[in-house]
């Protein structure tokens, strides 16, 4: 049978001993989707980062709202390694009865399996080459809390507290994280710290702490921050001045818009009158979302949208319209694996070809490929510069892993003296002097000609394109002139 570790018996009960490991291991949390585990698991990862130790965190979740198994893996590595070694973990926290057999199997020989022992494990699930850390978490919650929701949520916090004792995580660091997360909500701070203490005290009383696998404070983070790419993309759009979002929710891009909205609530409210200086329009589908974005840009707003693979399929015709009509707009594509009936919560760089030639031939779309959350922030701002200079859609090609998982990355830096590159922008005075207005006003230019752009909210700058559009060109060695424009419709 698998052996539970009691005080002073740790070394004697290990059938296979793992060599001691400091700041170099993988821990896997097995939870149920929708139970509040993500917050507790992120707290665990952030606590280790605050101790100056690099981590790589991966959230593996199902495509449903609640009830199915979900996993959260943290690679702790002083060398900044990102993935598991050999596919198995040194420590597994098993909190989901549905996946218990697989979770026990995912422990490396000699590793540790922490589980809720309020109910006895089935004998045929047990392994004799791993060590069980049995904690009656449900029973503790049943005793300590009356509210059923609190009993569920604080299960997760209790095992984080136990791990703090087992892995040598500084308890004061966890308390500081709770204080930051629930700032201004004293009741929540007190309740969460109490739950941490319940787990911490139980582990110290029943196991030899710390385990041979543990963490020790280092100074290896420098100026890096732990953040996901979608947060960077949303914040980059705020800093670059985006004002309009046409949007339809789709995993894994939804949090770009959510982050954009949350930052706008703080940074885009007119202090004089309390009005919002931005607009989010949730559309009925992806076609409407990109249509809203193109229409807003056509009227002079700085507009963008976000989607994933299935949305790209639906937006393709509108991308062609914006391309051939030379309408600036930014599209953030957070790529995933297949449609909603496939694996929409798995990462894949699946839309590169469909985006590169989006439309129905004769297009070469401009794509930006960020490799870190910092570049998501920078490229989000850069995309608006490029779209206004080139007057064509710019597509940012992120993916689920980069967009939704936290990564250690260089801190975001913004130059407040930055001047936007808006291309050939026509002012109100210039517009008033124009008698014959066309998209491209050319006297002497190079063959690579990009049209003028109208300033926002200038009525005279709104112009119509009908079809067919017939342009007669006169080309000489020195210049290029539009001789006539015939527009019907």
C-alpha positions as CSV (number, residue, x, y, z in Angstrom):
1,X,0.0,0.0,0.0
2,X,1.0,3.6,-0.4
3,X,2.2,4.9,2.9
4,X,1.1,8.1,4.7
5,X,3.9,10.1,6.1
6,X,3.7,10.6,9.9
7,X,6.0,12.7,12.1
8,X,9.6,11.4,12.1
9,X,8.8,8.7,9.6
10,X,9.4,10.5,6.3
11,X,12.7,8.8,5.4
12,X,11.6,5.4,6.5
13,X,8.5,5.3,4.5
14,X,10.0,6.3,1.1
15,X,10.2,3.2,-1.0
16,X,12.2,5.2,-3.6
17,X,13.9,8.3,-2.4
18,X,14.1,11.3,-4.7
19,X,17.4,13.2,-4.4
20,X,16.9,16.5,-2.6
21,X,15.9,19.3,-5.0
22,X,16.0,23.0,-4.2
23,X,14.1,25.3,-6.6
24,X,14.0,22.7,-9.3
25,X,10.7,20.6,-9.5
26,X,7.3,20.4,-11.0
27,X,4.1,20.5,-9.1
28,X,0.7,19.7,-10.6
29,X,-2.7,20.7,-9.2
30,X,-5.7,18.6,-10.2
31,X,-8.9,20.4,-9.6
32,X,-12.5,20.7,-10.8
33,X,-13.3,23.6,-13.1
34,X,-15.4,26.3,-11.5
35,X,-14.4,25.6,-7.9
36,X,-12.2,28.7,-7.4
37,X,-9.0,26.8,-7.6
38,X,-7.4,29.1,-10.2
39,X,-7.0,31.9,-7.7
40,X,-5.4,29.7,-5.1
41,X,-3.0,28.1,-7.6
42,X,-2.0,31.4,-8.9
43,X,-1.3,32.6,-5.4
44,X,1.0,29.6,-5.0
45,X,3.0,30.5,-8.1
46,X,3.2,34.2,-7.3
47,X,4.5,33.5,-3.8
48,X,7.4,31.6,-5.2
49,X,8.1,34.4,-7.6
50,X,8.1,36.9,-4.7
51,X,10.8,34.7,-3.1
52,X,12.9,35.6,-6.2
53,X,12.6,32.2,-7.9
54,X,11.5,31.8,-11.5
55,X,8.4,29.8,-12.3
56,X,6.5,28.8,-15.4
57,X,2.7,28.3,-14.9
58,X,0.4,26.5,-17.2
59,X,-3.4,26.3,-16.8
60,X,-4.9,23.2,-18.6
61,X,-8.7,23.6,-18.5
62,X,-11.7,22.1,-20.3
63,X,-14.1,23.9,-22.7
64,X,-17.0,24.1,-20.2
65,X,-18.1,26.5,-17.5
66,X,-18.0,24.1,-14.5
67,X,-17.6,20.5,-13.4
68,X,-14.9,18.9,-15.6
69,X,-11.2,18.2,-14.6
70,X,-8.7,21.0,-14.8
71,X,-5.0,21.1,-14.1
72,X,-2.5,23.8,-13.2
73,X,1.2,23.0,-13.5
74,X,4.1,25.0,-12.1
75,X,7.7,24.4,-13.1
76,X,10.0,25.8,-10.5
77,X,13.4,26.4,-12.0
78,X,16.3,28.6,-11.2
79,X,17.4,28.2,-14.8
80,X,14.1,29.5,-16.2
81,X,13.1,26.2,-17.7
82,X,9.4,26.2,-18.8
83,X,8.2,22.6,-19.2
84,X,7.9,19.4,-17.3
85,X,10.8,16.9,-17.3
86,X,9.8,13.5,-18.6
87,X,6.1,14.1,-18.5
88,X,5.7,13.4,-14.7
89,X,5.7,15.6,-11.6
90,X,7.5,15.4,-8.3
91,X,4.4,16.6,-6.5
92,X,0.7,16.3,-7.4
93,X,-2.2,17.8,-5.5
94,X,-5.2,15.6,-6.2
95,X,-8.5,17.4,-5.5
96,X,-10.7,15.8,-8.2
97,X,-12.1,12.3,-7.8
98,X,-12.9,12.1,-11.5
99,X,-9.2,12.3,-12.5
100,X,-7.7,10.6,-9.4
101,X,-6.4,7.5,-11.2
102,X,-4.6,9.6,-13.8
103,X,-3.3,12.1,-11.2
104,X,-1.8,9.3,-9.1
105,X,-0.2,7.9,-12.2
106,X,1.3,11.3,-13.0
107,X,3.5,11.3,-9.9
108,X,7.1,10.4,-10.5
109,X,8.4,7.3,-8.6
110,X,9.5,8.5,-5.1
111,X,7.4,11.7,-5.5
112,X,4.6,13.0,-3.4
113,X,0.8,12.9,-3.7
114,X,-1.2,15.3,-1.6
115,X,-4.9,14.5,-1.4
116,X,-8.1,15.1,0.6
117,X,-8.3,12.1,2.9
118,X,-11.8,12.9,4.2
119,X,-12.8,10.0,2.1
120,X,-10.6,6.9,1.8
121,X,-8.8,6.1,-1.4
122,X,-9.8,3.0,-3.3
123,X,-7.1,0.4,-2.8
124,X,-6.6,-0.4,-6.5
125,X,-5.6,3.3,-7.2
126,X,-2.7,3.1,-4.7
127,X,1.0,2.8,-5.7
128,X,3.8,1.5,-3.5
129,X,6.5,3.7,-5.0
130,X,5.1,7.1,-4.1
131,X,4.4,8.9,-0.8
132,X,1.0,10.1,0.1
133,X,0.4,13.3,2.1
134,X,-3.1,12.8,3.4
135,X,-4.9,15.8,4.7
136,X,-8.7,15.7,5.7
137,X,-9.3,19.0,3.9
138,X,-13.1,18.6,3.5
139,X,-13.5,17.6,7.1
140,X,-11.5,20.6,8.2
141,X,-13.7,22.9,6.1
142,X,-16.9,21.2,7.4
143,X,-15.8,22.0,11.0
144,X,-14.6,25.5,10.4
145,X,-17.1,27.0,8.0
146,X,-20.9,27.1,7.8
147,X,-21.4,28.6,4.4
148,X,-21.2,25.8,1.6
149,X,-19.5,28.2,-0.8
150,X,-16.8,29.0,1.7
151,X,-16.3,25.3,2.4
152,X,-15.6,24.8,-1.3
153,X,-13.4,27.9,-1.9
154,X,-11.3,27.5,1.3
155,X,-10.4,23.9,0.4
156,X,-8.0,25.4,-2.2
157,X,-6.5,27.9,0.2
158,X,-5.9,25.2,2.9
159,X,-3.8,23.1,0.6
160,X,-1.8,26.1,-0.4
161,X,-1.1,26.7,3.3
162,X,0.0,23.1,3.7
163,X,2.3,23.4,0.7
164,X,3.9,26.4,2.3
165,X,5.0,24.3,5.2
166,X,5.9,21.3,3.1
167,X,7.9,23.2,0.5
168,X,9.4,25.9,2.8
169,X,7.4,28.8,1.2
170,X,7.6,31.9,3.4
171,X,4.3,32.3,5.1
172,X,4.7,36.1,5.4
173,X,5.0,36.2,1.6
174,X,1.6,34.4,1.3
175,X,0.0,36.8,3.8
176,X,1.3,39.8,1.8
177,X,-0.2,38.3,-1.4
178,X,-3.6,37.9,0.2
179,X,-3.4,41.5,1.4
180,X,-2.6,42.8,-2.1
181,X,-5.3,40.6,-3.7
182,X,-8.1,41.7,-1.3
183,X,-6.9,45.2,-0.5
184,X,-9.6,47.2,1.2
185,X,-11.6,44.0,2.0
186,X,-10.5,43.2,5.5
187,X,-13.0,40.4,6.1
188,X,-11.7,38.5,3.1
189,X,-8.1,39.1,4.1
190,X,-8.7,37.7,7.6
191,X,-10.7,34.7,6.3
192,X,-8.1,33.7,3.7
193,X,-5.1,34.0,6.1
194,X,-7.0,31.9,8.6
195,X,-7.5,29.2,5.9
196,X,-3.8,29.3,5.0
197,X,-2.9,28.9,8.7
198,X,-5.2,25.8,9.0
199,X,-3.3,24.1,6.2
200,X,0.1,25.3,7.4
201,X,-0.4,24.1,11.0
202,X,-1.8,20.7,9.9
203,X,1.2,20.0,7.7
204,X,3.7,21.0,10.5
205,X,1.9,18.8,13.0
206,X,1.6,15.7,10.8
207,X,4.6,15.7,8.5
208,X,8.3,16.4,8.6
209,X,8.6,19.9,7.1
210,X,10.1,20.8,4.7
211,X,10.2,17.9,2.3
212,X,13.5,17.1,0.5
213,X,11.9,19.0,-2.5
214,X,11.6,22.6,-1.4
215,X,12.2,26.3,-2.3
216,X,14.8,28.7,-0.9
217,X,14.8,32.4,-1.4
218,X,16.9,33.7,-4.3
219,X,17.3,37.0,-6.3
220,X,16.7,35.8,-9.8
221,X,13.7,37.7,-11.0
222,X,15.3,41.2,-11.4
223,X,12.8,43.6,-13.0
224,X,10.6,40.9,-14.5
225,X,6.9,40.5,-13.8
226,X,4.6,37.6,-13.9
227,X,1.8,38.3,-16.4
228,X,-0.1,36.9,-19.3
229,X,0.0,38.1,-22.9
230,X,-3.7,39.1,-23.1
231,X,-3.2,41.6,-20.3
232,X,-0.3,43.0,-22.2
233,X,-2.4,43.3,-25.4
234,X,-5.3,45.0,-23.6
235,X,-3.0,47.5,-21.8
236,X,-1.1,48.2,-25.0
237,X,-4.3,49.2,-26.7
238,X,-5.2,51.5,-23.9
239,X,-1.8,53.3,-23.9
240,X,-1.9,53.7,-27.7
241,X,-5.2,55.4,-27.6
242,X,-7.7,52.8,-28.8
243,X,-11.3,54.1,-28.3
244,X,-13.7,51.6,-29.9
245,X,-13.9,47.8,-29.6
246,X,-16.3,45.8,-31.7
247,X,-16.3,42.4,-29.9
248,X,-17.8,38.9,-29.8
249,X,-16.5,36.7,-26.9
250,X,-14.4,33.7,-27.9
251,X,-11.8,31.7,-26.0
252,X,-8.9,32.4,-25.7
253,X,-9.1,36.1,-26.8
254,X,-11.9,37.2,-24.4
255,X,-9.6,38.4,-21.7
256,X,-8.0,40.9,-24.0
257,X,-11.2,42.9,-24.1
258,X,-11.9,42.3,-20.4
259,X,-8.5,43.7,-19.5
260,X,-8.9,46.6,-21.9
261,X,-12.3,47.4,-20.3
262,X,-10.9,47.1,-16.7
263,X,-8.0,49.5,-17.5
264,X,-10.3,51.9,-19.3
265,X,-12.5,52.0,-16.2
266,X,-9.4,53.3,-14.3
267,X,-7.7,55.4,-17.0
268,X,-10.4,56.5,-19.5
269,X,-13.0,58.3,-17.4
270,X,-13.2,62.1,-18.0
271,X,-12.5,63.6,-14.6
272,X,-14.5,66.7,-15.5
273,X,-17.9,65.0,-16.2
274,X,-17.4,61.4,-15.3
275,X,-18.1,60.2,-18.9
276,X,-16.3,57.3,-20.5
277,X,-13.9,58.2,-23.3
278,X,-14.2,54.7,-24.9
279,X,-16.9,52.3,-26.1
280,X,-17.2,48.6,-26.0
281,X,-19.8,47.1,-28.3
282,X,-20.5,43.4,-27.8
283,X,-21.9,42.2,-31.1
284,X,-24.1,39.3,-32.0
285,X,-21.3,37.4,-33.9
286,X,-17.8,37.8,-35.3
287,X,-19.0,39.3,-38.5
288,X,-20.8,42.1,-36.7
289,X,-17.8,42.6,-34.4
290,X,-15.4,43.3,-37.2
291,X,-18.0,45.3,-39.1
292,X,-18.3,47.6,-36.1
293,X,-14.5,47.9,-35.9
294,X,-14.2,48.8,-39.6
295,X,-17.0,51.3,-39.4
296,X,-15.6,53.0,-36.3
297,X,-12.2,53.3,-38.0
298,X,-13.8,54.6,-41.2
299,X,-15.3,57.4,-39.1
300,X,-11.9,58.3,-37.6
301,X,-11.8,56.3,-34.3
302,X,-8.9,54.1,-33.2
303,X,-10.6,50.8,-33.3
304,X,-9.7,47.1,-32.8
305,X,-11.2,43.7,-32.2
306,X,-10.0,40.3,-30.9
307,X,-10.9,36.8,-31.9
308,X,-9.5,33.3,-32.5
309,X,-9.6,30.8,-35.4
310,X,-13.3,30.3,-35.9
311,X,-13.7,34.1,-35.8
312,X,-11.0,34.5,-38.4
313,X,-13.0,32.3,-40.7
314,X,-16.1,34.5,-40.3
315,X,-14.1,37.7,-40.5
316,X,-12.3,36.9,-43.7
317,X,-14.6,38.8,-46.1
318,X,-14.5,41.9,-44.0
319,X,-10.7,41.7,-43.8
320,X,-10.7,41.8,-47.5
321,X,-13.1,44.8,-47.5
322,X,-10.8,46.7,-45.1
323,X,-7.7,45.7,-47.1
324,X,-9.0,46.9,-50.5
325,X,-10.7,49.9,-49.1
326,X,-7.6,50.9,-47.2
327,X,-9.3,51.2,-43.8
328,X,-7.0,51.0,-40.8
329,X,-7.9,48.5,-38.1
330,X,-6.2,46.1,-35.6
331,X,-7.2,42.5,-35.0
332,X,-5.7,40.5,-32.2
333,X,-5.9,36.7,-33.0
334,X,-5.2,34.5,-30.0
335,X,-4.9,31.2,-31.8
336,X,-6.2,27.9,-30.5
337,X,-6.7,24.3,-31.6
338,X,-9.9,24.0,-33.7
339,X,-13.5,24.9,-33.3
340,X,-15.7,24.8,-30.2
341,X,-16.4,21.1,-30.9
342,X,-12.6,20.4,-31.0
343,X,-10.0,21.5,-28.5
344,X,-10.7,25.3,-28.0
345,X,-8.8,25.4,-24.7
346,X,-5.6,24.0,-26.1
347,X,-2.9,26.1,-27.7
348,X,-1.9,25.9,-31.4
349,X,-0.5,28.4,-34.0
350,X,-3.2,27.3,-36.4
351,X,-4.2,30.5,-38.3
352,X,-1.0,31.7,-39.9
353,X,-1.8,30.8,-43.5
354,X,-5.5,31.8,-43.2
355,X,-4.5,35.2,-41.8
356,X,-1.5,35.9,-44.2
357,X,-3.8,35.7,-47.2
358,X,-7.1,36.6,-45.5
359,X,-9.8,37.5,-48.2
360,X,-10.3,36.0,-51.6
361,X,-6.9,36.4,-53.3
362,X,-4.6,39.2,-54.1
363,X,-3.9,40.1,-50.4
364,X,-0.8,40.0,-48.3
365,X,-1.9,40.9,-44.8
366,X,0.5,42.4,-42.3
367,X,1.1,40.0,-39.3
368,X,2.9,40.7,-36.1
369,X,4.2,37.7,-34.0
370,X,4.9,38.5,-30.3
371,X,7.0,36.0,-28.3
372,X,6.3,37.3,-24.8
373,X,3.7,39.3,-22.8
374,X,6.1,42.3,-23.1
375,X,5.9,42.1,-26.9
376,X,2.2,41.7,-26.7
377,X,2.1,45.1,-25.0
378,X,4.6,46.6,-27.4
379,X,3.1,45.1,-30.6
380,X,-0.4,46.1,-29.6
381,X,0.7,49.7,-29.6
382,X,2.9,49.3,-32.7
383,X,0.0,47.7,-34.6
384,X,-2.0,51.0,-34.4
385,X,1.0,53.0,-35.7
386,X,1.4,50.6,-38.6
387,X,-2.3,50.4,-39.5
388,X,-2.6,54.2,-39.7
389,X,0.7,54.5,-41.7
390,X,-0.1,51.7,-44.1
391,X,-3.9,52.1,-44.0
392,X,-4.5,48.3,-44.0
393,X,-5.5,45.8,-41.3
394,X,-2.8,44.7,-38.9
395,X,-3.2,41.3,-37.3
396,X,-1.4,40.4,-34.1
397,X,-0.8,36.6,-34.0
398,X,-0.7,35.4,-30.4
399,X,-1.8,32.0,-29.1
400,X,-3.5,30.5,-26.0
401,X,-0.3,29.7,-24.1
402,X,1.1,33.2,-24.6
403,X,-2.3,34.9,-24.1
404,X,-3.8,33.1,-21.1
405,X,-0.8,31.6,-19.1
406,X,1.4,33.8,-16.9
407,X,5.0,34.2,-18.0
408,X,8.0,35.9,-16.4
409,X,8.7,38.8,-18.7
410,X,10.4,42.2,-18.8
411,X,8.2,44.9,-17.2
412,X,6.1,47.0,-19.5
413,X,7.7,50.4,-20.3
414,X,5.9,53.3,-22.0
415,X,7.4,56.6,-23.1
416,X,5.0,59.4,-22.2
417,X,6.8,61.5,-24.8
418,X,5.9,59.1,-27.6
419,X,4.4,60.6,-30.6
420,X,1.9,58.5,-32.6
421,X,2.7,57.8,-36.2
422,X,-0.5,58.4,-37.9
423,X,0.7,58.6,-41.5
424,X,-0.7,61.3,-43.8
425,X,-3.3,62.8,-41.5
426,X,-5.5,65.6,-43.0
427,X,-6.5,68.3,-40.5
428,X,-9.8,70.2,-40.5
429,X,-8.1,73.2,-42.2
430,X,-6.6,71.1,-44.9
431,X,-10.0,69.4,-45.5
432,X,-11.7,72.8,-45.9
433,X,-9.3,73.8,-48.7
434,X,-9.9,70.6,-50.7
435,X,-12.4,71.1,-53.6
436,X,-12.0,67.7,-55.2
437,X,-11.6,65.0,-52.6
438,X,-10.2,61.6,-53.3
439,X,-8.8,58.8,-51.2
440,X,-5.3,59.4,-52.6
441,X,-4.1,62.9,-53.4
442,X,-1.0,62.7,-55.4
443,X,1.1,65.2,-57.2
444,X,4.7,63.9,-57.2
445,X,5.1,60.7,-55.2
446,X,6.9,57.4,-55.4
447,X,5.1,54.5,-57.0
448,X,4.6,53.2,-53.4
449,X,1.8,55.5,-52.5
450,X,-0.3,55.5,-49.3
451,X,-3.4,57.6,-49.1
452,X,-4.1,60.5,-46.7
453,X,-6.1,59.7,-43.6
454,X,-8.9,61.9,-42.3
455,X,-8.9,63.3,-38.8
456,X,-11.5,61.8,-36.4
457,X,-15.0,63.4,-36.2
458,X,-14.5,65.7,-39.2
459,X,-17.7,65.5,-41.2
460,X,-16.0,66.6,-44.4
461,X,-13.6,63.8,-44.0
462,X,-16.3,61.2,-44.4
463,X,-16.4,60.1,-48.0
464,X,-18.1,57.4,-50.0
465,X,-16.8,54.7,-52.2
466,X,-19.1,53.2,-54.7
467,X,-18.5,50.6,-57.3
468,X,-17.4,50.3,-60.0
469,X,-14.5,52.7,-59.2
470,X,-12.6,53.7,-62.3
471,X,-9.3,55.5,-61.9
472,X,-7.3,56.8,-64.9
473,X,-3.6,57.1,-64.2
474,X,-0.9,59.1,-66.0
475,X,2.5,57.8,-65.3
476,X,5.8,59.4,-66.4
477,X,9.3,58.8,-65.3
478,X,9.1,61.6,-62.7
479,X,5.6,61.7,-61.4
480,X,2.3,59.9,-61.0
481,X,-1.0,61.7,-61.4
482,X,-4.6,60.7,-61.1
483,X,-6.2,62.2,-64.2
484,X,-9.8,61.3,-63.3
485,X,-11.9,59.4,-60.9
486,X,-15.3,58.1,-61.8
487,X,-17.4,56.7,-59.0
488,X,-20.9,55.4,-59.4
489,X,-23.2,53.9,-56.8
